[in-house]
Amino acid sequence: MTQTTSTRWICILFATVLLVTSLSSLMMADDSSSPPWVAPARASRKKNPIARDNNSIAAGKTVYIAQCLKCHGDTGKGDGPSAKDLNPRPKDLSDPNVAGQTDGALYWKITTGRKPMPTFENLTSEEDRWNVVNYLRTLAPAPSTQAAAQPANGQ
């Protein structure tokens, strides 16, 4: 093998290692590069037919424990026992941004799913999904109007 051929093979090997390393880091990246998950406008406008009361919240919590807790965790932080194995990681349902979404948007997301979250359309009833939406409201309190009225610099 000539010196030129050896140099070419070393360059090819180096380029291959760089390519494999880059692809691996992309595949292991968290969901921060994922496009935002936005419900269609029609779904977002859908009104929750179930009153947000203690019975609905308790029923939603029961479904949440059975269907959602393993990924989203006890308090919705996305830290359930199965979360570490998922890419992208489950969303933090206690994030105030969740409270900013309409009931219809949350219902649509639960119903349709998005990898790695399954669709719950055939796993839970419509009523159970609406109850889960009501329960999620206890995890992500709505932003207070007082905090929203204050300037960003805190003055």
C-alpha positions in Angstrom: 0.0 0.0 0.0 1.4 3.4 -0.9 1.5 6.4 1.4 -1.3 8.1 -0.6 -3.6 5.1 -0.3 -3.0 4.8 3.4 -3.7 8.5 3.9 -7.0 8.1 1.9 -8.1 5.1 4.1 -7.3 7.0 7.3 -9.4 10.0 6.0 -12.3 7.7 5.1 -12.1 5.9 8.4 -12.0 9.3 10.3 -15.0 10.6 8.3 -16.9 7.4 9.0 -16.3 7.7 12.7 -17.4 11.3 12.7 -20.6 10.4 10.8 -21.5 7.6 13.1 -20.8 9.7 16.2 -23.0 12.5 14.8 -25.8 10.2 14.0 -25.6 8.6 17.4 -25.8 11.9 19.2 -28.8 12.9 17.0 -30.6 9.7 17.9 -30.0 10.1 21.6 -31.0 13.8 21.7 -33.8 14.8 23.9 -37.1 16.1 22.5 -36.0 19.8 22.6 -35.5 19.6 18.8 -38.9 18.1 18.3 -41.4 20.3 16.7 -44.1 21.7 19.0 -47.1 19.5 19.5 -50.0 21.7 18.6 -53.6 20.5 18.4 -55.6 21.5 15.4 -57.7 24.6 16.0 -61.0 22.6 15.7 -59.8 20.2 18.4 -58.6 23.1 20.6 -62.1 24.7 20.5 -63.8 21.5 21.7 -65.5 22.1 25.0 -65.1 19.6 27.9 -68.6 18.1 28.4 -67.7 16.9 32.0 -67.7 19.3 34.9 -64.4 19.8 36.7 -65.6 18.6 40.1 -64.2 16.3 42.8 -65.8 13.2 41.2 -64.4 13.8 37.8 -60.9 14.7 39.2 -60.9 11.5 41.3 -62.0 9.4 38.2 -59.3 11.1 36.1 -56.7 10.4 38.8 -57.6 6.7 38.7 -57.2 6.5 35.0 -53.9 8.6 35.2 -52.5 6.1 37.7 -53.4 3.2 35.6 -52.4 4.6 32.2 -50.1 7.6 32.5 -48.1 7.4 35.8 -45.5 4.9 34.5 -44.3 7.5 32.0 -45.4 10.9 33.4 -44.8 10.1 37.1 -46.7 10.7 40.4 -46.9 14.4 40.0 -46.7 14.6 36.2 -43.1 15.7 35.9 -42.3 13.2 33.2 -40.2 11.1 35.6 -42.1 7.9 35.9 -40.3 4.6 36.1 -40.5 4.0 32.3 -39.5 7.5 31.3 -35.8 6.9 31.2 -36.3 4.4 28.4 -38.3 6.8 26.2 -37.1 9.1 23.5 -38.4 11.7 23.5 -38.9 11.9 27.2 -42.5 12.4 28.5 -43.6 16.0 28.9 -43.8 17.6 32.3 -47.5 17.9 32.8 -47.0 20.1 35.8 -45.5 22.8 33.6 -47.7 25.9 33.6 -47.7 25.8 29.8 -49.9 22.8 30.1 -52.5 24.9 31.9 -52.4 27.4 29.0 -53.7 24.7 26.7 -57.4 24.3 26.2 -59.3 21.2 27.5 -59.9 20.3 23.8 -56.2 20.5 23.0 -55.3 18.2 25.9 -58.1 15.8 25.1 -57.0 15.6 21.4 -53.4 14.9 22.5 -54.5 12.1 24.9 -56.8 10.7 22.2 -54.3 10.8 19.3 -51.0 10.3 21.0 -47.5 11.1 19.6 -44.5 8.8 19.7 -43.6 7.4 22.1 -47.0 8.1 23.8 -49.7 5.8 22.4 -53.1 6.8 21.3 -55.7 6.3 24.0 -58.7 6.4 21.7 -59.2 2.7 21.9 -57.6 2.2 25.4 -59.9 4.5 27.4 -63.4 5.8 27.0 -64.2 9.3 25.9 -65.4 10.1 29.5 -62.2 8.7 31.0 -60.1 10.9 28.7 -62.1 14.0 29.7 -61.7 13.1 33.3 -58.0 12.8 32.8 -58.0 16.4 31.4 -59.8 17.5 34.5 -57.2 15.7 36.7 -54.3 17.3 34.7 -55.6 20.7 35.7 -54.6 19.8 39.3 -51.0 19.1 38.2 -50.5 22.3 36.3 -52.2 25.2 38.1 -53.3 28.1 35.9 -51.0 31.1 36.0 -52.2 33.7 38.5 -53.6 36.9 37.0 -51.5 38.8 39.5 -48.3 37.3 38.2 -49.4 37.9 34.6 -50.1 41.5 35.3 -46.6 42.2 36.7 -43.8 43.4 34.4 -41.2 40.9 33.3 -38.4 42.6 35.2 -40.4 42.2 38.5 -41.1 45.9 39.1 
